[in-house]
C-alpha cells in the first residue's frame, strides 16, 4: 500500500484487518513510551535538565510486561510474511524475489534517516555544540534502529524458515527455543554480554515462527479458555525467569530487549494468545469507517512513524526550551501534564514529515530480479548500519556508514535488465 492509498482503493476481502490494527497499535505505543522516556526541560534554577522520567518510576519494570510490545510486532510480521510467501509462490516467484522486496522495504525508508543524522551530527560537531549533549541526543535518537537489524535478519531467513515450518513445525520451534536457552545460558554463566547476540537469530526467529502458526490457524483452533491458560502460563514463567523469582533476567523487559533474551519468547506466546482472544472485538472496531481510515492512514506511513518519531520528539523538546514556560522540569506534575499535547504534536510533525520522506516507504516499481548473491549482499549491507548503532550507539561515523551501505543496497536491489 502506497502513501496515496485509501481504504476504498484496497481489496479487503481476504485481509485480516485486526493484524493491521495490531501493527499500528504497536508502533503508536512505542511512540508513547519514547515520549515519556525523553525528559528534556529546565529545572527550578533554569538550568537544562535531561533525564528518562518513565524509567525512573518504581512501577515501570512491571508495566513493561504489558508495555514491551515488540514481540507482538514480530508475531504479526511472521503472519504477514507467511501470507506474502504464499502469494509469491502462487505467482511462480521464489526466495530471491521475496528477500529483495522485503529488504528494500527496510533499506529505503532508513536511507533518508541516516542522511539526516549524518548532516545533523556533522553540523553539530562543526559548530561546536557540547559533545555530551550531542551524544545524549544521538543515543536516544538511534535507539529504535535495533529493529532494522533484527527484522532484516528475520525477513532474509523467511524462505528457509517457512520451509522448515512446513516440514517440521514443532521441531523447528523446539530447536529455536533450545538455541535461545543455550545462548542465554552461555551469556549469563560467562558474564560476556555480546554472546547474547546469538539470540538475534534464535529469539526473533522463534517469535516470527509463532506468526507462521497464527497464519496457519493454530490459534484459531484453540478454545478461548485454552488461550487464556496458555497466556497465563507464559506470563507466569516470567516470575522464575526474572529477578523476582531469583532468575538471571531483569524485571524490566526493555533491559531484556538488546541482546534479546528468553523472556521475550514468553511475552510473544502470551501476546499472540491475547491478540487472538481480542480478535472479535478488534474486528468489530475495524468494521467502522473511522477505524479503517486511521489504521490505513498510519499504516501507510508506519516505518516513517517508527523511524522518525524520536528525532521529532527531540526537535520539539528543543524548540520548547526556547519558549518561556513551555518546557517544565522533567518528571514534575507540569511535565506529565504536557505529554498528551506533545504526543499530538509529534504525530502531526511525523505526518507532515511523511510528505517529504514517505515516498521512500512506498514500494518501488521493480524489473528483473537481481542474482541471488547480489540480494544476499544487499541484505547484509542493510543489516550492518543498524547493528552498529545497536551495539555502539549512533554517531556521525555510523551515520556515514549507514548512508553508504544503505545507498549501495538500494542501488543493488533496484532496476535490473531482464535476461533476453
FIGU-354661 format. One record per residue (C-alpha): x, y, z. Coordinates in pm, whole numbers. Example, Ala and Ser with C-alpha at 12.3 -4.5 7.8 and 13.67 -1.06 7.14 Angstrom:
// FIGU-354661
<r c1="1230" c2="-450" c3="780"/>
<r c1="1367" c2="-106" c3="714"/>
END
This chain:
// FIGU-354661
<r c1="0" c2="0" c3="0"/>
<r c1="142" c2="336" c3="-101"/>
<r c1="113" c2="664" c3="85"/>
<r c1="-157" c2="771" c3="-156"/>
<r c1="-372" c2="463" c3="-96"/>
<r c1="-717" c2="497" c3="55"/>
<r c1="-935" c2="235" c3="218"/>
<r c1="-1174" c2="238" c3="-75"/>
<r c1="-893" c2="152" c3="-319"/>
<r c1="-799" c2="-172" c3="-147"/>
<r c1="-933" c2="-525" c3="-176"/>
<r c1="-1001" c2="-609" c3="188"/>
<r c1="-1196" c2="-929" c3="128"/>
<r c1="-906" c2="-1159" c3="220"/>
<r c1="-720" c2="-930" c3="460"/>
<r c1="-722" c2="-974" c3="837"/>
<r c1="-765" c2="-612" c3="938"/>
<r c1="-710" c2="-694" c3="1305"/>
<r c1="-344" c2="-752" c3="1221"/>
<r c1="-320" c2="-408" c3="1061"/>
<r c1="-471" c2="-262" c3="1375"/>
<r c1="-223" c2="-454" c3="1592"/>
<r c1="73" c2="-325" c3="1392"/>
<r c1="-44" c2="34" c3="1417"/>
<r c1="-113" c2="-5" c3="1790"/>
<r c1="237" c2="-144" c3="1849"/>
<r c1="409" c2="147" c3="1678"/>
<r c1="192" c2="415" c3="1838"/>
<r c1="258" c2="261" c3="2180"/>
<r c1="631" c2="274" c3="2109"/>
<r c1="591" c2="646" c3="2040"/>
<r c1="417" c2="690" c3="2377"/>
<r c1="692" c2="505" c3="2563"/>
<r c1="969" c2="704" c3="2398"/>
<r c1="785" c2="1031" c3="2454"/>
<r c1="763" c2="957" c3="2827"/>
<r c1="1125" c2="846" c3="2835"/>
<r c1="1269" c2="1166" c3="2687"/>
<r c1="1289" c2="1422" c3="2965"/>
<r c1="1429" c2="1750" c3="2833"/>
<r c1="1340" c2="2064" c3="3024"/>
<r c1="1458" c2="2322" c3="3273"/>
<r c1="1486" c2="2276" c3="3647"/>
<r c1="1387" c2="2526" c3="3916"/>
<r c1="1709" c2="2722" c3="3857"/>
<r c1="1653" c2="2746" c3="3483"/>
<r c1="1936" c2="2504" c3="3404"/>
<r c1="1897" c2="2236" c3="3137"/>
<r c1="1771" c2="1906" c3="3279"/>
<r c1="1792" c2="1578" c3="3084"/>
<r c1="1656" c2="1255" c3="3228"/>
<r c1="1445" c2="946" c3="3149"/>
<r c1="1135" c2="1006" c3="3365"/>
<r c1="935" c2="696" c3="3272"/>
<r c1="1217" c2="457" c3="3356"/>
<r c1="1266" c2="625" c3="3695"/>
<r c1="917" c2="531" c3="3811"/>
<r c1="916" c2="240" c3="4062"/>
<r c1="625" c2="72" c3="3883"/>
<r c1="783" c2="89" c3="3539"/>
<r c1="963" c2="-251" c3="3529"/>
<r c1="643" c2="-450" c3="3591"/>
<r c1="448" c2="-235" c3="3346"/>
<r c1="690" c2="-343" c3="3072"/>
<r c1="541" c2="-695" c3="3097"/>
<r c1="247" c2="-544" c3="2912"/>
<r c1="416" c2="-244" c3="2751"/>
<r c1="703" c2="-431" c3="2582"/>
<r c1="504" c2="-484" c3="2267"/>
<r c1="777" c2="-558" c3="2011"/>
<r c1="736" c2="-938" c3="2040"/>
<r c1="378" c2="-893" c3="1917"/>
<r c1="506" c2="-687" c3="1625"/>
<r c1="732" c2="-977" c3="1522"/>
<r c1="443" c2="-1223" c3="1560"/>
<r c1="232" c2="-1006" c3="1330"/>
<r c1="531" c2="-973" c3="1099"/>
<r c1="555" c2="-1352" c3="1084"/>
<r c1="187" c2="-1372" c3="992"/>
<r c1="238" c2="-1116" c3="714"/>
<r c1="550" c2="-1295" c3="591"/>
<r c1="374" c2="-1631" c3="573"/>
<r c1="84" c2="-1474" c3="384"/>
<r c1="315" c2="-1286" c3="144"/>
<r c1="517" c2="-1602" c3="82"/>
<r c1="206" c2="-1798" c3="-15"/>
<r c1="104" c2="-1521" c3="-256"/>
<r c1="451" c2="-1510" c3="-408"/>
<r c1="461" c2="-1886" c3="-462"/>
<r c1="121" c2="-1873" c3="-634"/>
<r c1="269" c2="-1617" c3="-876"/>
<r c1="555" c2="-1851" c3="-956"/>
<r c1="824" c2="-1642" c3="-788"/>
<r c1="1084" c2="-1757" c3="-540"/>
<r c1="1304" c2="-1682" c3="-240"/>
<r c1="1530" c2="-1429" c3="-411"/>
<r c1="1238" c2="-1210" c3="-516"/>
<r c1="1088" c2="-1227" c3="-167"/>
<r c1="1408" c2="-1123" c3="10"/>
<r c1="1470" c2="-848" c3="-245"/>
<r c1="1129" c2="-691" c3="-184"/>
<r c1="1146" c2="-717" c3="195"/>
<r c1="1499" c2="-581" c3="225"/>
<r c1="1409" c2="-286" c3="1"/>
<r c1="1115" c2="-206" c3="232"/>
<r c1="1364" c2="-169" c3="517"/>
<r c1="1657" c2="-9" c3="336"/>
<r c1="1457" c2="257" c3="151"/>
<r c1="1291" c2="434" c3="448"/>
<r c1="1608" c2="404" c3="657"/>
<r c1="1827" c2="573" c3="392"/>
<r c1="1696" c2="933" c3="430"/>
<r c1="1707" c2="896" c3="808"/>
<r c1="2078" c2="815" c3="802"/>
<r c1="2134" c2="1110" c3="567"/>
<r c1="1955" c2="1330" c3="820"/>
<r c1="2169" c2="1200" c3="1106"/>
<r c1="2488" c2="1248" c3="906"/>
<r c1="2400" c2="1611" c3="829"/>
<r c1="2277" c2="1697" c3="1180"/>
<r c1="2555" c2="1526" c3="1373"/>
<r c1="2819" c2="1655" c3="1133"/>
<r c1="2685" c2="2010" c3="1165"/>
<r c1="2672" c2="1981" c3="1545"/>
<r c1="3038" c2="1882" c3="1551"/>
<r c1="3139" c2="2165" c3="1317"/>
<r c1="2963" c2="2441" c3="1511"/>
<r c1="3093" c2="2314" c3="1843"/>
<r c1="2781" c2="2204" c3="2031"/>
<r c1="2876" c2="2039" c3="2362"/>
<r c1="2973" c2="1677" c3="2278"/>
<r c1="2790" c2="1535" c3="2581"/>
<r c1="2461" c2="1695" c3="2469"/>
<r c1="2509" c2="1571" c3="2111"/>
<r c1="2596" c2="1222" c3="2235"/>
<r c1="2291" c2="1207" c3="2463"/>
<r c1="2061" c2="1315" c3="2180"/>
<r c1="2223" c2="1074" c3="1934"/>
<r c1="2197" c2="778" c3="2169"/>
<r c1="1827" c2="844" c3="2222"/>
<r c1="1751" c2="913" c3="1857"/>
<r c1="1928" c2="599" c3="1739"/>
<r c1="1776" c2="362" c3="1994"/>
<r c1="1490" c2="234" c3="1772"/>
<r c1="1729" c2="130" c3="1494"/>
<r c1="1794" c2="-212" c3="1650"/>
<r c1="1463" c2="-311" c3="1490"/>
<r c1="1606" c2="-276" c3="1139"/>
<r c1="1885" c2="-522" c3="1217"/>
<r c1="1656" c2="-779" c3="1382"/>
<r c1="1380" c2="-750" c3="1125"/>
<r c1="1617" c2="-759" c3="827"/>
<r c1="1767" c2="-1080" c3="965"/>
<r c1="1424" c2="-1236" c3="1014"/>
<r c1="1299" c2="-1133" c3="671"/>
<r c1="1609" c2="-1265" c3="498"/>
<r c1="1550" c2="-1601" c3="667"/>
<r c1="1179" c2="-1629" c3="580"/>
<r c1="1223" c2="-1866" c3="280"/>
<r c1="1433" c2="-2104" c3="491"/>
<r c1="1212" c2="-2077" c3="799"/>
<r c1="889" c2="-2130" c3="603"/>
<r c1="1039" c2="-2444" c3="453"/>
<r c1="1136" c2="-2573" c3="798"/>
<r c1="791" c2="-2482" c3="930"/>
<r c1="620" c2="-2679" c3="656"/>
<r c1="847" c2="-2980" c3="707"/>
<r c1="864" c2="-2990" c3="1088"/>
<r c1="680" c2="-2706" c3="1262"/>
<r c1="711" c2="-2839" c3="1618"/>
<r c1="1073" c2="-2946" c3="1587"/>
<r c1="1167" c2="-2608" c3="1437"/>
<r c1="1018" c2="-2426" c3="1736"/>
<r c1="1185" c2="-2662" c3="1982"/>
<r c1="1526" c2="-2621" c3="1819"/>
<r c1="1495" c2="-2242" c3="1815"/>
<r c1="1391" c2="-2245" c3="2181"/>
<r c1="1680" c2="-2473" c3="2270"/>
<r c1="1918" c2="-2242" c3="2084"/>
<r c1="1783" c2="-1938" c3="2270"/>
<r c1="1823" c2="-2109" c3="2607"/>
<r c1="2175" c2="-2224" c3="2518"/>
<r c1="2283" c2="-1874" c3="2413"/>
<r c1="2147" c2="-1716" c3="2732"/>
<r c1="2298" c2="-1988" c3="2949"/>
<r c1="2638" c2="-1923" c3="2795"/>
<r c1="2596" c2="-1547" c3="2822"/>
<r c1="2491" c2="-1538" c3="3187"/>
<r c1="2731" c2="-1808" c3="3304"/>
<r c1="3030" c2="-1633" c3="3147"/>
<r c1="2904" c2="-1274" c3="3200"/>
<r c1="3006" c2="-1198" c3="2841"/>
<r c1="2716" c2="-987" c3="2718"/>
<r c1="2800" c2="-994" c3="2348"/>
<r c1="2743" c2="-1370" c3="2340"/>
<r c1="2375" c2="-1284" c3="2367"/>
<r c1="2384" c2="-1154" c3="2010"/>
<r c1="2324" c2="-1511" c3="1901"/>
<r c1="1967" c2="-1460" c3="2009"/>
<r c1="1911" c2="-1206" c3="1737"/>
<r c1="1874" c2="-1528" c3="1544"/>
<r c1="1710" c2="-1772" c3="1786"/>
<r c1="1471" c2="-1545" c3="1982"/>
<r c1="1338" c2="-1333" c3="1697"/>
<r c1="1309" c2="-1626" c3="1458"/>
<r c1="1118" c2="-1824" c3="1722"/>
<r c1="878" c2="-1532" c3="1760"/>
<r c1="844" c2="-1496" c3="1383"/>
<r c1="760" c2="-1868" c3="1365"/>
<r c1="470" c2="-1804" c3="1604"/>
<r c1="336" c2="-1572" c3="1336"/>
<r c1="353" c2="-1863" c3="1090"/>
<r c1="146" c2="-2072" c3="1334"/>
<r c1="-100" c2="-1783" c3="1368"/>
<r c1="-133" c2="-1763" c3="989"/>
<r c1="-192" c2="-2139" c3="969"/>
<r c1="-484" c2="-2111" c3="1211"/>
<r c1="-334" c2="-2287" c3="1514"/>
<r c1="-451" c2="-2014" c3="1749"/>
<r c1="-792" c2="-2008" c3="1577"/>
<r c1="-839" c2="-2376" c3="1661"/>
<r c1="-784" c2="-2324" c3="2033"/>
<r c1="-1082" c2="-2267" c3="2262"/>
<r c1="-1088" c2="-1934" c3="2444"/>
<r c1="-1013" c2="-2094" c3="2778"/>
<r c1="-711" c2="-2272" c3="2630"/>
<r c1="-574" c2="-1941" c3="2503"/>
<r c1="-627" c2="-1787" c3="2847"/>
<r c1="-441" c2="-2074" c3="3015"/>
<r c1="-153" c2="-2057" c3="2767"/>
<r c1="-121" c2="-1679" c3="2808"/>
<r c1="-136" c2="-1707" c3="3188"/>
<r c1="127" c2="-1981" c3="3189"/>
<r c1="353" c2="-1778" c3="2959"/>
<r c1="329" c2="-1470" c3="3181"/>
<r c1="381" c2="-1690" c3="3490"/>
<r c1="717" c2="-1810" c3="3356"/>
<r c1="846" c2="-1452" c3="3385"/>
<r c1="840" c2="-1481" c3="3764"/>
<r c1="1106" c2="-1755" c3="3797"/>
<r c1="1296" c2="-1625" c3="3493"/>
<r c1="1339" c2="-1273" c3="3629"/>
<r c1="1499" c2="-1149" c3="3949"/>
<r c1="1157" c2="-1152" c3="4116"/>
<r c1="1193" c2="-1530" c3="4148"/>
<r c1="1571" c2="-1545" c3="4158"/>
<r c1="1626" c2="-1577" c3="3784"/>
<r c1="1903" c2="-1405" c3="3589"/>
<r c1="1688" c2="-1170" c3="3382"/>
<r c1="1590" c2="-813" c3="3459"/>
<r c1="1229" c2="-749" c3="3556"/>
<r c1="1229" c2="-462" c3="3304"/>
<r c1="1157" c2="-616" c3="2964"/>
<r c1="1324" c2="-321" c3="2790"/>
<r c1="1651" c2="-421" c3="2953"/>
<r c1="1596" c2="-775" c3="2823"/>
<r c1="1550" c2="-649" c3="2466"/>
<r c1="1906" c2="-600" c3="2341"/>
<r c1="2052" c2="-851" c3="2317"/>
<r c1="1718" c2="-1033" c3="2305"/>
<r c1="1653" c2="-1290" c3="2576"/>
<r c1="1428" c2="-1586" c3="2652"/>
<r c1="1165" c2="-1380" c3="2843"/>
<r c1="1071" c2="-1217" c3="2513"/>
<r c1="959" c2="-1561" c3="2395"/>
<r c1="725" c2="-1585" c3="2693"/>
<r c1="587" c2="-1242" c3="2611"/>
<r c1="538" c2="-1336" c3="2246"/>
<r c1="341" c2="-1650" c3="2331"/>
<r c1="120" c2="-1459" c3="2574"/>
<r c1="68" c2="-1168" c3="2337"/>
<r c1="-23" c2="-1396" c3="2046"/>
<r c1="-291" c2="-1559" c3="2263"/>
<r c1="-423" c2="-1223" c3="2380"/>
<r c1="-437" c2="-1099" c3="2021"/>
<r c1="-648" c2="-1398" c3="1920"/>
<r c1="-874" c2="-1354" c3="2223"/>
<r c1="-929" c2="-989" c3="2130"/>
<r c1="-982" c2="-1061" c3="1763"/>
<r c1="-1366" c2="-1041" c3="1769"/>
<r c1="-1354" c2="-704" c3="1946"/>
<r c1="-1079" c2="-576" c3="1715"/>
<r c1="-1274" c2="-695" c3="1409"/>
<r c1="-1576" c2="-502" c3="1530"/>
<r c1="-1362" c2="-190" c3="1564"/>
<r c1="-1224" c2="-238" c3="1213"/>
<r c1="-1573" c2="-257" c3="1067"/>
<r c1="-1611" c2="114" c3="1136"/>
<r c1="-1503" c2="357" c3="867"/>
<r c1="-1324" c2="582" c3="1115"/>
<r c1="-1104" c2="300" c3="1246"/>
<r c1="-1019" c2="185" c3="894"/>
<r c1="-930" c2="536" c3="788"/>
<r c1="-699" c2="588" c3="1086"/>
<r c1="-534" c2="246" c3="1054"/>
<r c1="-469" c2="284" c3="683"/>
<r c1="-350" c2="642" c3="719"/>
<r c1="-97" c2="546" c3="987"/>
<r c1="-27" c2="206" c3="834"/>
<r c1="79" c2="357" c3="502"/>
<r c1="338" c2="561" c3="693"/>
<r c1="427" c2="307" c3="960"/>
<r c1="802" c2="287" c3="900"/>
<r c1="817" c2="665" c3="875"/>
<r c1="641" c2="697" c3="1212"/>
<r c1="871" c2="441" c3="1371"/>
<r c1="1198" c2="573" c3="1232"/>
<r c1="1132" c2="947" c3="1261"/>
<r c1="929" c2="987" c3="1580"/>
<r c1="1231" c2="1020" c3="1811"/>
<r c1="1404" c2="1290" c3="1603"/>
<r c1="1072" c2="1477" c3="1604"/>
<r c1="1035" c2="1434" c3="1982"/>
<r c1="1387" c2="1564" c3="2040"/>
<r c1="1338" c2="1855" c3="1798"/>
<r c1="1008" c2="1961" c3="1958"/>
<r c1="1163" c2="1933" c3="2304"/>
<r c1="1446" c2="2157" c3="2188"/>
<r c1="1205" c2="2414" c3="2045"/>
<r c1="1011" c2="2412" c3="2373"/>
<r c1="1328" c2="2513" c3="2557"/>
<r c1="1318" c2="2842" c3="2365"/>
<r c1="960" c2="2919" c3="2471"/>
<r c1="921" c2="3055" c3="2826"/>
<r c1="718" c2="2817" c3="3041"/>
<r c1="681" c2="2555" c3="2767"/>
<r c1="948" c2="2321" c3="2899"/>
<r c1="883" c2="2225" c3="3264"/>
<r c1="1127" c2="2022" c3="3468"/>
<r c1="1107" c2="1653" c3="3367"/>
<r c1="904" c2="1421" c3="3592"/>
<r c1="715" c2="1706" c3="3759"/>
<r c1="337" c2="1723" c3="3751"/>
<r c1="355" c2="2003" c3="3496"/>
<r c1="581" c2="1792" c3="3273"/>
<r c1="344" c2="1492" c3="3281"/>
<r c1="50" c2="1721" c3="3205"/>
<r c1="217" c2="1843" c3="2883"/>
<r c1="273" c2="1490" c3="2742"/>
<r c1="-70" c2="1444" c3="2574"/>
<r c1="-32" c2="1774" c3="2389"/>
<r c1="323" c2="1690" c3="2288"/>
<r c1="212" c2="1345" c3="2170"/>
<r c1="-37" c2="1504" c3="1930"/>
<r c1="229" c2="1748" c3="1811"/>
<r c1="470" c2="1461" c3="1749"/>
<r c1="215" c2="1272" c3="1541"/>
<r c1="135" c2="1588" c3="1344"/>
<r c1="506" c2="1652" c3="1295"/>
<r c1="569" c2="1299" c3="1168"/>
<r c1="262" c2="1321" c3="944"/>
<r c1="393" c2="1643" c3="789"/>
<r c1="738" c2="1492" c3="754"/>
<r c1="592" c2="1191" c3="576"/>
<r c1="517" c2="1410" c3="273"/>
<r c1="892" c2="1463" c3="240"/>
<r c1="1030" c2="1120" c3="327"/>
<r c1="723" c2="897" c3="290"/>
<r c1="795" c2="825" c3="-75"/>
<r c1="1092" c2="619" c3="40"/>
<r c1="846" c2="391" c3="217"/>
<r c1="628" c2="336" c3="-91"/>
<r c1="701" c2="14" c3="-285"/>
<r c1="913" c2="66" c3="-594"/>
<r c1="828" c2="-44" c3="-945"/>
<r c1="1081" c2="-323" c3="-998"/>
<r c1="1201" c2="-503" c3="-1306"/>
<r c1="1403" c2="-824" c3="-1330"/>
<r c1="1522" c2="-988" c3="-1009"/>
<r c1="1895" c2="-949" c3="-934"/>
<r c1="2112" c2="-1259" c3="-892"/>
<r c1="2077" c2="-1431" c3="-555"/>
<r c1="2428" c2="-1334" c3="-446"/>
<r c1="2351" c2="-965" c3="-511"/>
<r c1="2036" c2="-984" c3="-299"/>
<r c1="2228" c2="-1162" c3="-21"/>
<r c1="2499" c2="-895" c3="-18"/>
<r c1="2238" c2="-619" c3="-16"/>
<r c1="2066" c2="-783" c3="283"/>
<r c1="2396" c2="-784" c3="472"/>
<r c1="2459" c2="-419" c3="383"/>
<r c1="2113" c2="-331" c3="518"/>
<r c1="2178" c2="-521" c3="840"/>
<r c1="2519" c2="-369" c3="923"/>
<r c1="2436" c2="0" c3="994"/>
<r c1="2151" c2="-78" c3="1233"/>
<r c1="2362" c2="-345" c3="1403"/>
<r c1="2647" c2="-99" c3="1456"/>
<r c1="2410" c2="154" c3="1613"/>
<r c1="2251" c2="-116" c3="1827"/>
<r c1="2589" c2="-220" c3="1964"/>
<r c1="2780" c2="107" c3="1993"/>
<r c1="2514" c2="380" c3="1964"/>
<r c1="2467" c2="639" c3="1694"/>
<r c1="2742" c2="881" c3="1596"/>
<r c1="2844" c2="1070" c3="1285"/>
<r c1="3069" c2="788" c3="1161"/>
<r c1="2798" c2="523" c3="1185"/>
<r c1="2560" c2="765" c3="1015"/>
<r c1="2808" c2="793" c3="726"/>
<r c1="2841" c2="414" c3="711"/>
<r c1="2463" c2="387" c3="702"/>
<r c1="2435" c2="630" c3="410"/>
<r c1="2697" c2="442" c3="210"/>
<r c1="2577" c2="88" c3="281"/>
<r c1="2203" c2="154" c3="258"/>
<r c1="2253" c2="356" c3="-59"/>
<r c1="2454" c2="69" c3="-202"/>
<r c1="2187" c2="-184" c3="-105"/>
<r c1="1912" c2="19" c3="-270"/>
<r c1="2111" c2="52" c3="-590"/>
<r c1="2190" c2="-320" c3="-591"/>
<r c1="1827" c2="-414" c3="-545"/>
<r c1="1685" c2="-157" c3="-787"/>
<r c1="1634" c2="-185" c3="-1158"/>
<r c1="1783" c2="-488" c3="-1332"/>
<r c1="1770" c2="-558" c3="-1702"/>
<r c1="1562" c2="-865" c3="-1779"/>
<r c1="1751" c2="-1158" c3="-1931"/>
<r c1="1658" c2="-1195" c3="-2301"/>
END
